Structure formats: structure tokens, C-alpha cells
């Protein structure tokens, strides 16, 4: 029997409603087309050197995308328990290979799954949504809305450290004056629903491009009509957001101004990871997601940070990352019987295929 235990950590898969709409057309809001690759990835950690050892899969937020809905859907930004259940059911139906793989992994007695809430899958805050996922995959899945600390590890999605996607875990549900409780979503979720999602109908790549400011400058010259229309739409939305009072969107004009002024992409959570590592001597390793950019940092001996990146395609416009990028990145943590830790940022290469769909 192996003397090691393993934890594998992935984030930001953004499963939507599936690759196709009910009418058979391509679903432009779907970012995850790699169910088969993910299934092979989990199978790899059930065989060979890993067959007889314990492996914990940590799904570190934004695994599901409860925001990937058609923008014309009524009340698209109201995540009640009922709406969250309906969207989760639709995502499960749209990705049978993915959820079959999770089920097979979880039913191995040496495997377990931990699910961390992000900002795109904030709907898992509802106990009924958690139960739905357990019913589909395995009853022993553990859910964490905040941080998960174990074996000297600190794991969380990371969105709470950024003003645009901060979620108040102590004040997550709105009940007063509502016919049914509603999740209080962060500013960034409304930005995705009401600004990014409509743009993706016309330019499906918009949500993948970074830095977004550089893209906007390019579009003003080369795609002028679309850029001007987008800017007008954004201004109109922000005016509505700040001057039409709604307790579900509790943002001031000052909040919006600070967010837009400070916003940058790519994002970085390195400083916060270092702060956590320095503050708590028991923490040896920190991992976040959210930024979509895979990162490894060693701040001191035995003090490491990994951002697990994303399993979605990114389109870089700056000279250091020019072009399209798709890397199935993840963190692998190995612990021996003395709880000695080795952390690695890895990329899943998969098995050879003669043919693959290009979306």
C-alpha cells in the first residue's frame, strides 16, 4: 500500500447548460467543452500508482456556472432556491459525461470529493442544491461556502478578497420584502449577467479575452460600431444599477466607481496568499482559483501558493501571452505518513485522440 495521500485541486471549469441549446443550435454561453478530458483525468487518479492510495478531489469554486443563462430570461439575476435548483438540474443534464465521471470517482472507497463555493456557482449555498448534487454524484460530498483548512492547507476560491466579487457569508440571503428568499450576489455577477452575457451573443469570445481594456481599445478602432454600442450599453446598465433601488443590488455609485477604477485583468491574489501564509504558522500551502491564471509561488521554505487557473480557453492580447491558450491546469498535493507536504502545479495532457471538436 502506498504511504502517500493525494489531493488534486481544480477550479473555474464554468459548466453551463451544455454545448447545444434545446433547439440544436450551439450554446454560445457554454465555456466548458472538455467533459471527456476531465473524465480521463479522474480515471488517471484511480489507476496505476494511485490505485491503492487515498485521493481527495477538491473542486475549488466556479465549477458550475449559474450565471450562464440567456439574458432575455425573466428575472435572470434572481437566484432563489427554486431557480438555482432548475439551473443546476439543467447543467447536470447538459454534462452527463462529467457527472458520470464524478460519480464513478466518488464511489471508490478511497476517493472523496470536496466542493468549494465560488462566485459563479453561488447557487450551491442553498442546501437543496447541495442535496441535488449529492443525489447525482455521492452522498458524502462535503460543501464549504468559505475556506477549507486541513493538513496545513488553506483552500478557497478567492473571490472574497476582491471588491467586485466579494460575498458576505454572514449576510448571504435576502428575505425581507421578498416572496421567497433570494441570494445576495456580488457586483461582478450582475456585470456578467447584464453586460458580458449579451455581448457573447454577438462576439462569443468576449468573456475569454484579456486584458479587457486592451480589447476595448482594439475594438474601438477595428470593430467600432460594436464597441460604441457596448460602451453605451454598459453606461446605461450602471445608471440603472445605481439609480433604480433594489435591495438585491445593494451597490452605491461610489462602489461602482471604485470597482471600475481599480479593475484590472489579469487579476492577482498573490499578496493575499502570502498574507495568509505569514499570519498562520500552521498553514504551509494556500490555493486559490478565480483569476483564471495558473500560478506557482514559494514565499519561503515550506510556504507555497498555487492558483489552479482555469479549464476554459483564454485569448491573450498582451505580448507576453499573445494568442489562444487552453491548459488543463491543477494542483497536486502529496502528503506522506509524517504529513510532509509536496505541492506541484501540473497540467493534464490527456490521452491521444485522432480527432477532436474545435468550438
C-alpha positions, 0 to 999 in steps of 0.5 A: 500500500502506498504511504502517500495521500493525494489531493488534486485541486481544480477550479473555474471549469464554468459548466453551463447548460451544455454545448447545444441549446434545446433547439440544436443550435450551439450554446454560445454561453457554454465555456466548458467543452472538455467533459471527456478530458476531465473524465480521463483525468479522474480515471488517471487518479484511480489507476496505476500508482494511485490505485491503492492510495487515498485521493481527495478531489477538491473542486475549488469554486466556479465549477458550475456556472449559474450565471450562464443563462440567456439574458432575455430570461425573466428575472435572470439575476434572481437566484432563489432556491427554486431557480438555482435548483432548475439551473443546476438540474439543467447543467447536470443534464447538459454534462452527463459525461462529467457527472458520470465521471464524478460519480464513478470517482466518488464511489471508490472507497478511497476517493472523496470529493470536496466542493468549494463555493465560488462566485459563479456557482453561488447557487450551491449555498442553498442546501437543496442544491447541495442535496441535488448534487449529492443525489447525482454524484455521492452522498458524502460530498462535503460543501464549504461556502468559505475556506477549507483548512486541513493538513496545513492547507488553506483552500478557497476560491478567492473571490472574497478578497476582491471588491467586485466579487466579494460575498458576505457569508454572514449576510448571504440571503435576502428575505425581507420584502421578498416572496421567497428568499433570494441570494445576495450576489456580488457586483461582478455577477450582475456585470456578467449577467447584464453586460458580458452575457449579451455581448457573447451573443454577438462576439462569443469570445468576449468573456475569454479575452484579456486584458479587457481594456486592451480589447476595448481599445482594439475594438474601438478602432477595428470593430467600432460600431460594436464597441460604441454600442457596448460602451453605451450599453454598459453606461446605461446598465450602471445608471440603472444599477445605481439609480433604480433601488433594489435591495438585491443590488445593494451597490452605491455609485461610489462602489461602482466607481471604485470597482471600475477604477481599480479593475484590472485583468489579469487579476492577482491574489498573490499578496493575499496568499502570502498574507495568509501564509505569514499570519498562520504558522500552521498553514504551509500551502494556500490555493486559490482559483478565480483569476483564471491564471495558473500560478506557482509561488514559494514565499519561503521554505515550506510556504507555497501558493498555487492558483489552479487557473482555469479549464476554459480557453483564454485569448491573450492580447498582451505580448507576453501571452499573445494568442489562444491558450487552453491548459488543463491546469491543477494542483497536486498535493502529496502528503506522506505518513509524517504529513510532509507536504509536496505541492506541484502545479501540473497540467493534464495532457490527456490521452491521444485522440485522432480527432477532436471538436474545435468550438 
